[in-house]
Amino acid sequence: MKKIIKAIIKIIFASLIFLSVIFGVYIKEGYDMYKIAISKNPIPMMIKEIEQKDNYTKIDDVPKIYIDAVIAAEDHRFYEHKGVDVLSIIRAILTNIKNTELIEGGSTISQQICKNVYFTQERKLERKFAEIFAAIELEKYCNKDKILELYFNTSFYGNGYYTLSEASRGYFNKEAIELTPYEATMIAGIPNAPSIYNPVNSLKLAKQRQNQVLIAMVTHGYINKEEKEKILNENIDLSKFEKGRTVVRLSKLHGLSF
């Protein structure tokens, strides 16, 4: 029995060493990717370039309901971390192991900005580590309000819209500050998977994603259940979206952002 226990311990120890070496390689590659990216376009320069975009949306022109929706759905510990949420990463790792594929990435809002600006959308570990290093760097230059503002102007909202102002005008023919709670929570869900969750492609999937956003808002204390139902029962004319295209199976709805 003792020999079996020793053998098991040796196997576990050897496995941990092997995994440490593998992760060490990915971390090194990710760090190199990050250094190359910011050497070509340093963080302060990147911020200025974003601020110069057409239809740039300032945080003062964004309704609070939209800000709350984004934080609840994308990064509910946003005000507690410095760019990286270790608990979310651990949860994502466990989910990926359970499903034997890369479904979740545990990315914070800062990581998503860096992914959108500096890196590709490929689901690779070295890219994940690169965005982690970049997110930590980004938060050295920006307060939380600025981070949110950058997110509103670097996310893709589908149909050629790359800022919140563009999405607000394109989908609902109004400025971002004028969005109703229903409209705001629907748009807040789009960047998770823009080609799937925008109401032009599929109003049904856009509504399902919106419901996920609202559930997150209830879970994290931004609204209560009664307020959630009130938002869903808003009198909104969605007739122009009713001929949208359903582009994926419903079983693939959750956790598409990595």
Helices and strands as residue ranges (DSSP letters): H 2-40, H 43-51, G 59-61, H 64-74, H 86-99, H 109-118, H 125-141, H 144-152, H 164-172, G 176-178, H 181-188, G 190-192, H 194-197, H 203-219, H 225-232, G 239-241, G 250-252
